[in-house]
Amino acid sequence: MIPDDALREIARHARETYPAECCGLLLADASGALRFQAIQNIAGTAEGSMTSDRTRRDGYVMDPKAVLEAVEAADRSGGRLWGIVHSHPDVGAYFSSEDRDMALGGGEEPLWPGVRYLVVSVSGGRVDGARLYGWDAARRDFREEELPAITSFT
């Protein structure tokens, strides 16, 4: 599962970017140990508008160059992309229809097979919850997975 130090780093990043959505990656090393890497949210910029018409306050677009570099570095060292992280400022931690659509990449199967999605709730600058979602092939939809309380890391 997600280690405490990664959850601490995620909570810190979510607080620091509030009221914008934060985003980043959970990367597994060759042994399976997870670490968090923050990625710049470019929603609302010229580059981000090619992917989404949302702003940083109500959406996220991860800097594609940073994502590619992080995933390639993990692959080269025998690791992999384990999870995608983003926050929901002032609306709660849930897997929105837009989150689902982005995860499916316009298809019927996940764009990143085996990758989980961590959604962090930040209210008034304080992390107050998080939920983890993974693909359930039998249901052909995402389902919530167990996650330690992130609020203890705020």
C-alpha positions as CSV (number, residue, x, y, z in Angstrom):
1,M,0.0,0.0,0.0
2,I,1.0,3.7,-0.1
3,P,3.7,4.4,2.5
4,D,3.3,7.1,5.2
5,D,6.1,9.2,3.8
6,A,4.4,9.3,0.3
7,L,1.0,10.2,1.9
8,R,2.7,12.9,3.9
9,E,4.3,14.3,0.7
10,I,1.0,14.1,-1.1
11,A,-0.9,16.0,1.7
12,R,1.8,18.7,1.8
13,H,1.6,19.2,-2.0
14,A,-2.2,19.3,-1.9
15,R,-2.1,22.0,0.8
16,E,0.6,24.0,-0.9
17,T,-1.2,24.1,-4.3
18,Y,-4.7,24.9,-2.8
19,P,-7.0,26.4,-4.1
20,A,-5.7,24.9,-7.3
21,E,-5.8,21.1,-7.9
22,C,-2.5,19.4,-7.3
23,C,-1.4,16.5,-9.4
24,G,1.4,14.0,-9.5
25,L,2.5,10.4,-9.8
26,L,3.1,7.4,-7.5
27,L,6.0,5.6,-8.9
28,A,7.1,2.1,-7.8
29,D,10.8,1.2,-7.9
30,A,12.2,-2.2,-8.9
31,S,11.4,-3.6,-5.4
32,G,7.8,-2.2,-5.5
33,A,8.5,0.6,-3.0
34,L,6.3,3.7,-3.8
35,R,7.3,7.3,-3.9
36,F,5.4,10.4,-4.8
37,Q,6.5,12.8,-7.5
38,A,4.6,16.1,-7.8
39,I,3.9,17.2,-11.4
40,Q,3.0,20.7,-12.4
41,N,-0.7,21.3,-13.2
42,I,-0.8,23.2,-16.5
43,A,-4.7,23.4,-16.7
44,G,-5.7,26.9,-17.8
45,T,-2.5,27.5,-19.8
46,A,-2.1,27.5,-23.6
47,E,-0.5,24.1,-23.5
48,G,-3.1,22.7,-21.1
49,S,-6.0,24.0,-23.2
50,M,-5.1,21.4,-25.9
51,T,-6.3,18.7,-23.4
52,S,-8.9,20.4,-21.2
53,D,-10.9,23.7,-21.0
54,R,-10.7,23.5,-17.2
55,T,-8.7,25.9,-15.0
56,R,-6.3,24.8,-12.2
57,R,-9.1,25.5,-9.7
58,D,-11.5,22.9,-11.2
59,G,-9.3,20.5,-13.1
60,Y,-5.8,19.3,-13.8
61,V,-3.6,18.6,-16.8
62,M,-0.2,17.2,-15.9
63,D,2.8,18.6,-17.7
64,P,3.2,15.9,-20.4
65,K,7.0,16.3,-20.6
66,A,7.4,15.9,-16.8
67,V,5.1,12.8,-16.9
68,L,7.0,11.2,-19.7
69,E,10.4,11.9,-18.0
70,A,9.2,10.4,-14.7
71,V,7.7,7.3,-16.2
72,E,10.7,6.7,-18.5
73,A,13.1,7.1,-15.5
74,A,11.0,4.6,-13.5
75,D,11.0,2.1,-16.4
76,R,14.7,2.4,-16.9
77,S,15.4,1.6,-13.3
78,G,13.0,-1.4,-13.3
79,G,10.1,0.4,-11.8
80,R,6.7,1.5,-13.1
81,L,3.9,3.9,-12.8
82,W,1.7,2.8,-9.9
83,G,-0.8,5.6,-9.5
84,I,-2.0,9.0,-10.6
85,V,-2.8,11.6,-7.9
86,H,-4.9,14.8,-8.0
87,S,-6.8,16.9,-5.5
88,H,-10.4,18.2,-5.4
89,P,-10.4,21.6,-3.7
90,D,-13.6,22.2,-1.7
91,V,-15.7,19.5,-3.3
92,G,-14.6,16.2,-1.6
93,A,-12.7,13.1,-2.7
94,Y,-14.6,11.3,-5.4
95,F,-13.9,9.8,-8.8
96,S,-15.7,12.3,-11.0
97,S,-17.1,11.4,-14.5
98,E,-14.3,13.6,-16.0
99,D,-11.7,11.7,-13.9
100,R,-13.2,8.4,-15.3
101,D,-13.2,9.7,-18.8
102,M,-9.6,10.8,-18.6
103,A,-8.6,7.5,-17.1
104,L,-10.2,5.6,-19.9
105,G,-8.7,7.9,-22.5
106,G,-11.7,7.8,-24.7
107,G,-11.9,4.0,-24.8
108,E,-13.5,1.2,-22.8
109,E,-10.4,0.1,-20.9
110,P,-8.0,2.2,-18.8
111,L,-5.4,4.2,-20.7
112,W,-2.8,3.0,-18.1
113,P,-3.7,-0.6,-17.3
114,G,-3.1,-1.5,-13.6
115,V,-2.7,2.1,-12.5
116,R,-4.7,3.4,-9.5
117,Y,-6.1,6.9,-9.0
118,L,-5.8,8.7,-5.7
119,V,-8.2,11.6,-5.2
120,V,-7.4,13.9,-2.3
121,S,-10.0,16.3,-0.8
122,V,-8.7,19.7,0.3
123,S,-11.2,22.0,2.1
124,G,-10.2,25.5,3.1
125,G,-6.5,24.6,2.6
126,R,-6.8,21.5,4.9
127,V,-6.6,17.9,3.6
128,D,-9.7,16.2,4.9
129,G,-9.9,12.9,3.1
130,A,-8.7,10.8,0.2
131,R,-10.0,7.9,-1.9
132,L,-8.2,5.4,-4.0
133,Y,-9.7,3.8,-7.2
134,G,-8.6,0.9,-9.3
135,W,-10.0,-0.8,-12.4
136,D,-12.3,-3.8,-11.8
137,A,-12.2,-5.8,-15.0
138,A,-15.3,-7.9,-14.1
139,R,-17.4,-4.8,-13.5
140,R,-15.7,-2.9,-16.4
141,D,-15.6,0.1,-14.1
142,F,-13.5,1.7,-11.4
143,R,-14.0,0.7,-7.8
144,E,-12.9,2.2,-4.5
145,E,-10.0,0.5,-2.7
146,E,-8.9,0.6,0.9
147,L,-6.7,3.5,1.9
148,P,-5.1,4.6,5.2
149,A,-6.5,7.9,6.5
150,I,-4.5,10.7,4.9
151,T,-5.9,13.3,7.3
152,S,-3.4,12.1,9.9
153,F,-0.6,13.5,7.7
154,T,-1.8,17.1,7.5
